[in-house]
Amino acid sequence: MRGYRGIKYTLFICCYVFWVVSAILTAVGIYGKIAKEKDVVDTLTLDPALLLIVVGSAMFLITFLGCFGALRNTTCLLKMFLGILVAVLLLQIAAGVVGYLFTDMVMERTERLMMKAIVRYREDRDLENAIDFIQKKFRCCGVESYKDWSRNVYFECLDTNPSLEACGVPFSCCVGLQNQVRTTVCLYGPRQTVLNTMCGYGVQQLEESSASQDVFTIGCLQGIALWAKTNLLLVAGLTAGLLLLEVTPLELQFTNFKSLFFCDIRSHVCMIGLAAGQISWIKKVQQLKNEDAPRRRSERKDSYWYPAFADFNDECNSE
C-alpha cells in the first residue's frame, strides 16, 4: 500500500507545483496585457505577455487534470492527463528531429522572427525589454550584425531620419555597460549614478573595427550559439543534477542525455510513469473492492471526500 500512496502523492505534488507555476505565469501575462498600450498590435510570436497567457493557460488545464485525477483517484482524468503528456512528448521528439534535419530552415525562420522583433522595437515595451536582455546577456547586437538596427525606423541610418537615434543602436549593445555609468553630485542629497544610454549613437556609420570598441558587433544568432558552446559543461551539469532528482525506473534509459531538451523529455516520462502507475493501482483496488463489496457495504459509510483522503488499507487487506 505504501507504493500506491507514494505514486499518488508524488504525482499530486509534481502536478500541484506546475499548477501553481502556470497560475503565476498566466497572472503575469494578464497583468502585462492590461498594462500595455491598447494601440500595440499583438502577435503570439512577438508578444511576451500573450505568450505567457497561452502557455500558462495550457499548463494550468493540463496540470489540473493531473492534480484532481490523482487526488480523487479518477481514472478518466488520469487517462486524459496521460494522453496529453504522451502527445506533448511525441511533439517534442518530432520537433527535435525536424530541427536537426532542417537546421538551415529553422535558422532562417528564427532570423526572420528576430528581424520582425527589431522592427517593432520601441513599439512594445515588453518586447523591448526582452531584446535588451538578450543583447546584454549574450553580448550581441542585432541579428547578424549591429547594422541590422537600420531596419528600425528610429535607428534607420538616413539623412532624412529626424530621430536623435538615427544611425545608432540601443544602449544594450554597448560594451561594458558598467563603465558607462557616470557619477553625479547632487546638491541636496547623496551621489547618484546615471546610465549613459547614448553610448550607441552613430555607430552604424563606423566600420566594424572601430564600432567594436563601443558596441558588440556580432549578431545575436551567433552570440547565442557561442554561449551554448562555451557553457556546454554547465548545461550538462545542470541536466545531471536534475536527473538525480527525477530518477524513476522509466527514466533509466535517459541517463546519458546532456541537453535541456532531453531533460524536459525525462520530466514528461516521469509524469507519464506516475500517472500510469496510479491508474494501474486504482484498477487493482477497484477489482478488489468489487470482489469484497458485499462484506464492506455494511461496515463503511460513503463519504464525498473518501476517494481523496480515505485509508486504503481496508481495501487492500487481502494483500
N, C-alpha and C positions, 0 to 999 in steps of 0.2 A: 504493500500500500504506500510505502514511503516513496517508491519510484513514481507512482502516479502523482502524488502530491508535488514532488519535485518538478516533474514535467509541467503540471498545471500552473503552479505559481511562478516558475521561471518564465514560461510563455506570457503569463499575465504581466509580470514586472517589465519584461522587454517591450511588450506592446504598449504598456502604460507610459514608459519613458518616451517612446517615439510619439505617442499620442499627445503628451504634454508639449514636446518639441514642435510638433506640427501645429498645435494651437497657438503657440508663441509666434511661429512663422506667419501664420495667417493673420494674427492680430497686427504684427509689424507691417505686413503688406497692406492691410486695410488702412492703417494709420497713414502710411506713406501715400496711399492713393487719395485719401481725403485731403491731406495737407498739400498735395501737388496742385499746381495751377490747372484750371479747367481747360485752358486753350492748348494744352500739350497733347499731341497726338500719340496715343499709346499703341504699341505693338508688343506681342508676347516676347519676342526675342530681344527687344531693346528696352523694355520697361522692367527694372528690377522689382518694383512694387507688385506689378501684375504677375510676374513670375513667382514671387513669394506666395501670393494668394492661391495660384493654381496648384503649385507643388504642395503647399501646406494643406489645402483642402483635400487633395487626393490622399496624402498621408493620414489625415485625420479620419477619413472614412475607412481606409484600409485597416488602420490600427484599432479603430473602434470595433470592427468585426472581430479582430483577434482578442481584444480585451473582454468584450461581452461574451463571446463564444467560450473563452477559457474559463471565465468566472461562473457562467451559468451552465457549463458543460453541454452547450448546444452544438450538436454535430453539424447541423446545416450551416451555421455561421462559420464554424471552423473549416468546413469544406470550401466555402466561398473564399475565406481568407487564404487557405492553402492554394486554391486555384489561381488567385490573383498573384501570390508570391511566385508561383511557378511560371506564370506568364511574364512577370517582370524579369525574372531570372533569365528566361529564354530570350527576351528582348535585349537584355544587357549583353548576353553572349553574342547574339546576332549583330548588335551594334559594334562590338569589339572586332568581330571578324570582318564586317564590312569596312570599318575604319582602317583595319590593317591592309585589306586587299585594295582599297581605293584611297590610299593616303593622299595622292595628289588632288583628288576631287574634294576630300574633306578639308584640306588646307586651303583650297580655292574658295570653298563656301565660308570657311572661317575668316579668311581675308576679306571677303565681300561683306560679311556681317560686321567686322571691326571697322571697315570703311564707312558703313552706314552710321555706326556709333560716333565716329569722328565728325561726320556731317551734322549730327544732332547735338553735338557738344554745345553747351550754353543754353540749349532749349529745355533740357530736362535735368533738374538738379541731382536726382538720384543717379542718372547715367553719368553725369559729370563727375560725381564723387567716385563712382566705380572706375572710370577711366583714370582719374588721378591716382587712385590706389594702385592700379595695375602698373602704371608707369613708374611710380616710386618704388613699388615692391620689386619689380623685375628690371629696374634701371634701364628703361627703354623709352622710346618716343615715337609715336605714330605706329603704323602697321609694319611697313618695310623700312622706313627711314623717317627722320624728323621733318622732311619736306612734304610728307603726306598731309600735314596740317593745313596746307594751302587749299585743300578741298573744303575747309570750313569757311563760311562767309566772314567770320570775324578775323581769321588768320590768313585769309587769301592774300597772296603777295601780288597786288596790282596797284598801280598808281592811282586808280580811281576808287580804291577802297578807303572810305573815310574813318575806318576803325583805328583806334590807337594801337590795337594788337596786330595790325597788318604786318605780314612777313615775320610774325613771331610764332611762338609755341607756348602752351600752358606752362606755368611755373613748376608743375610736377615733373617736367622733363629736365629740370636744371640739375647739374652735377653738384653734389654736396649741399643739399638744402640747409644743413646745419650751419654751413659757413655763410649762408645768405641772410642770416638773422642779424639785424643791426640793433644795438642797444641805444635807447634814447633816454634822456634825462627829463623827468617831469618836475615842474616847479613845486607842485603841491602833492607829491606822492612818491612812491618808490619808482625805481627804474623799470621800464617796460621794454619788451622785445617786439620788433616789427619784422614780419616776414617780407622779404623783397620779392614780390610777385611779378616784377618787371624784368627778371633776370633772363627771360627767354625772348625779349623783344628784339626783332630784327635779325634773328639768327638764320632765317631762311635765305637771306642774302649772302651768307658766308659760305665758303667751301667747307667740306666735311672736316678737314684737318683743323680749321680754325674754329668751327662750331663745336667740335668735340671738347674744347676747353671750357665751354659754358653749359652745354646740354648733352644729353645722351643722344647718340646718332644712330644706334641700331634700332630696328623695328621691334615691336613687342612680340611678334611671332617668333623671331629669332631669340629674343630675350627669354621668353618662357621656355623654349627648347633648351637653351643653355642652363637655365636654372634647374630644370628637371635632370639634366645630365650631371650637374655639379652636386646635387643633393640626392643622388640615387641611393647612397648608403643610408641617408636619413629616412627616405621613403621605405626602404627595405626594413630598417629597424622598427619604424612605427607599425609596419604591417606585421612583423614578427611579434611585437608586443600585443597588438590586438588579437593575434592568433591565440596567444596563451589564455586570453580571457574568453575566447569563443570556442574552445576545443570541445567538440562533440564527436561521437562515432561517425557521423555523416560528414565531418569536416576533415578527417584524417588525410584524405587524398589531396587536400589543398594546401598542405603544409609547406610546399616549396614555392608557392606563388609569391612574387615580390613586387606587386604593384597595388595601388589603391583600388584599381578596377576589380581585381580578383579578391581583394579584401572585402569589398562590398558584396561580391558574389557569395563569399563564405558567410557573411551575415544573413543573406537570404536563405542559404542552405540550412543554417542553424534554426531560423524561424520555421522553415518548412518542416524540418525534422521534429521540432517541438509540437507543431500543430498536428502532424501525422501521428505522433506518439500519443497525444491526448485523445485523438479520435479513436485510436485503437483501444485505449484503456476504457473509454466511455462505452464502446460497443461491448467490451468484455464485461463491464459492470452491469450493463443493461441485460445482457444474456443471463448472468447470474441472478439478477433481480427478477427476471421473468420466470426463472425456474423455481425461485423460492418465494414468489409473490403471495400465495395463499397464507403462508405462516406469518409473514411480516405485516400483512394488511391490518391485522388487529393489534399489532404491537406499536405502531408508529403513526402519529398524526401527520397529515400532509401540511406543509408549510410553503409559503410563497418563496421564501429565501432558501429553502432546502438545497436546491442544486448548487448554490454558491458556497454555503458555509457548513453543510452537514458533514458529520464524521462518517467516512466511507468504510470504517472498519466493520460495521454491521453488514455492509453489502458484499464484502469480500472475506467474510469469516470462513468461507468454505476453503480459502486458500491456505 
